[in-house]
Amino acid sequence: MTEVLLERRYRPIPEDILLRAFEVLDPAKRGFLSKEELIKYMTEEGEPFSQEEMEEMLSAAIDPESNTIHYKDYIAMMVIDEN
Amino acid sequence: MGSGSSTQHHFAFQNAEKAFKAAALIQRWYRRYMARLEMRRHCTWSIFQSIEYAGQQDQVKLHNFFSYLVDHFTPSSHNERDFLNRMFTEERSPQDSEMEKSSDYESIEVPDSYTGPRLSFPLLPDHATALVEAFRLKQRLHARYVLNLLHEARRHLVQLPNISRLSTCYSEEITVCGDLHGQLDDLIFIFYKNGLPSPERAYVFNGDFVDRGKDSIEILMILFAFMLVYPKEFHLNRGNHEDHMVNLRYGFTKEVMQKYKIHGKKILKILQDVFCLLPLATLVDEKVLILHGGVSDTTDLELLAKLDRHKSHYHDSESERGTTFSPFGKKSIFQVRARLPPQIVSTLRCKTRKENKKPAEEKGKNNQMSSAGRPSPWFLPQSRSLPSSPLHPSAHKAARAGRSSSVPCSVAPDPKELSRQVRRSVDLELERCRQQAGFPAIEEKEEPVPSASEAEEQLEPTQEEWRQVVDILWSDPMAQEGCKANTVRGGGCYFGPNVTERLLQKYSLQFLIRSHECKPEGYEFCHNRKVLTIFSASNYYEVGSNRGAYVKLGPALTPHIVQFQANKATHKLTMRQRQDFSMNDFQEKKNQNYSVGGRFEAQMISRVEASALRALREKLFAHSSDLLIEFKKHDKDKTGLVTLSDWAAAVESVLHLGLPWRMLRPQLVNSQTDNMLEYKSWLENLAKEKLSHENIQSSLLETLYRNRSNLETIFRIIDSDHSGFISLDEFRQTWKLFSSHMNIDITDDCICDLARSIDFNKDGHIDINEFLEAFRLVEQSCSEGDASDCPRTTNTNSSACSSPGAH
């Protein structure tokens, strides 16, 4: 596990870069992604998530009332929990 | 994709590429986060487990200490004899036996003002149900009913076989539960979720009902009540904690005395019997074997079925019951020795079992001092010293049988040489102990070793029988093939998949269900799904640390597992509200991996982690002096600094916990300049967290801390009448012997100071509970609130318990 963490792929990603990544996926700059959009990107692009991973991420990220993911808040929340 | 001019095409392509990269980045970040979460969970678990096992090793060391006294200490004076008798003898006057025989509970009056549950015998199912409800409402059962119930339980248990048999023909579904450890909430939930016991709903509770949790006695009452009400369908197996010696250390004795005060003693006494009389295993459909710990390569079910688990030890004229056999017997060794021929004395046993790992690799370090082998004293599985010296050729069999004596020792290539060496060093050490304790020197004769006489064998459980019982109560499965001594626990063995397979084949079994080990999910399969560990105490180490689980068997004997995790809301449920039972009150997950990405999980892990780290810091503090010595070794130039890898090495060599120190370092240390650590100030900061007693110096406090559970156990042993007090003198004598045996360096003055400072009201007696309370308060003040509330030093240089952004 230590090795895996030390691999370059898992180097810490700075918050602002993470934010910009989300913004790329949200060109209209609404400040959020819809559930469908997030699912599409995470399961079809990059190194696709498994079904389980997708569900896990959604459970924490999604705002159940609007079915959207306000990514700025999400990032902030995860960062706190990490520390 | 866009159509049209090539520029648009190019643009669109670039966008797609950016999206791809962005998604990849987010996924990378998320996966790293999850990996880190999993690692923290794993680390936290390791911390708790290693500390728990280290505590069990302490218990073993304590036993070794008493072994010394028992085997090598011949009282030479009236004082000495009195002192040791106080510790080891159980006073048994004729009146006591009279009392025990008859209805000593009938004389206890229940006042009219008592509002708790009342029992009448024979018990009816409604009574048992009412008992559950009463305890859920936090009522307490009056001592009279407790004793009555225990008497009835004993009468019932006496006629049970060692191995209970259940069949799915009669009870269609059988539910097996693991360790409960005094956690009443979990038991209530299980009955809730799964239904109360009934002729159609059989239950097997697989040991360790008591200790650690705060409602052990209530759990026992419920379990015994249902056992009496549904004797065919409700079965109990004995666990290693159903043992009064273990109870002294792990809290059950204390709980009973606190809850029942004057009657507590009676209750504890009858419980000793009751525990001994618990069946050892349960067999379902002759196919599934359920027992608490595990098996060994010599486990013999026929022998286990035949042995007399409540064999009388000696038939006193005073008491027809004699003493019952228990892995931790209670008969005074002095009484034992008085009856044995003078030649039988302490002998030395060596483990002959192969140890695959070198001692250094094992998580729990062997107690490698002169305790290379000794017979078990009265409170260890064997109630007498047995002649099984390796010097005696015919004792080879017995020597092999001594494998699982509670003494961890390294394998001796040459038993003769080892025993000679050990004997020599043991004598030397004994001499030192005696001198330190203020006893005059005594010439210890070398006594020859004869073989056991027949008469003795009839009176007591044999070595082999004892070992078989210890094996099934204390063993743990391991991944590697083979079978080796369980040095971590100090009893039983580690058994590999081939041992399991052989046993299953030998007795035509399908699989094994056992408990004994806490698992994060409440259960775990191993050995190719032939061994199932089931553990029913959720949040065992800490709130959020683990789930509990129980397993159901139907006629097909396919295990169906149900998991759960208690939270505060449990007690609000009533038995009648089963229908309205809300998912919010209990997290119930069925055989699935729970969702890890949720925020709740992350917070849970953080909280449990903080608790584990607190426990770890406490342990570090308790070993401050040793750590300092170790650090200095790495700092030959006396710079006051060590590298962080040196730090990790030093810490491991002192604590022997086998933890990933490098990973834990950020939580334990604020590194100074360039990855170097100022170790002295780091240690000082650890101390400042703990220091609260002005009277007791830091080093003393540290020693006390490290040994506090040993101290508590010693106290309770000395305080044989459970009065809650021991005299200063007794404490001093015991502490002297103990500290010299454990190589704790304390001067005579220090011991006197220590004793006097513990005697808070200066009346020459130490109130055990007050003394322990002092520790509890220190712990509490540190653990109240978040880690950030820990008393911090005002020293701006370093702060041992903080890391940036600690929550």
Chai-1 contact restraints between the chains, C-beta under 6 A:
chainA,res_idxA,chainB,res_idxB,connection_type,confidence,min_distance_angstrom,max_distance_angstrom,comment,restraint_id
A,M1,B,M39,contact,1.0,0.0,6.0,A-B,restraint_1
A,R9,B,R28,contact,1.0,0.0,6.0,A-B,restraint_2
A,Y10,B,R32,contact,1.0,0.0,6.0,A-B,restraint_3
A,I13,B,W29,contact,1.0,0.0,6.0,A-B,restraint_4
A,L18,B,W29,contact,1.0,0.0,6.0,A-B,restraint_5
A,A21,B,A22,contact,1.0,0.0,6.0,A-B,restraint_6
A,A21,B,L25,contact,1.0,0.0,6.0,A-B,restraint_7
A,A21,B,I26,contact,1.0,0.0,6.0,A-B,restraint_8
A,V24,B,K18,contact,1.0,0.0,6.0,A-B,restraint_9
A,V24,B,A22,contact,1.0,0.0,6.0,A-B,restraint_10
A,L25,B,A22,contact,1.0,0.0,6.0,A-B,restraint_11
A,Y41,B,A23,contact,1.0,0.0,6.0,A-B,restraint_12
A,E45,B,F20,contact,1.0,0.0,6.0,A-B,restraint_13
A,E45,B,A23,contact,1.0,0.0,6.0,A-B,restraint_14
A,G46,B,F20,contact,1.0,0.0,6.0,A-B,restraint_15
A,G46,B,A23,contact,1.0,0.0,6.0,A-B,restraint_16
A,G46,B,A24,contact,1.0,0.0,6.0,A-B,restraint_17
A,G46,B,Q27,contact,1.0,0.0,6.0,A-B,restraint_18
A,E47,B,A24,contact,1.0,0.0,6.0,A-B,restraint_19
A,E47,B,Q27,contact,1.0,0.0,6.0,A-B,restraint_20
A,E56,B,S595,contact,1.0,0.0,6.0,A-B,restraint_21
A,E56,B,V596,contact,1.0,0.0,6.0,A-B,restraint_22
A,E56,B,G597,contact,1.0,0.0,6.0,A-B,restraint_23
A,M57,B,G597,contact,1.0,0.0,6.0,A-B,restraint_24
A,S59,B,S595,contact,1.0,0.0,6.0,A-B,restraint_25
A,S59,B,G597,contact,1.0,0.0,6.0,A-B,restraint_26
A,S59,B,G598,contact,1.0,0.0,6.0,A-B,restraint_27
A,A60,B,G597,contact,1.0,0.0,6.0,A-B,restraint_28
A,A60,B,G598,contact,1.0,0.0,6.0,A-B,restraint_29
A,A60,B,R599,contact,1.0,0.0,6.0,A-B,restraint_30
A,D81,B,A602,contact,1.0,0.0,6.0,A-B,restraint_31
A,N83,B,G805,contact,1.0,0.0,6.0,A-B,restraint_32
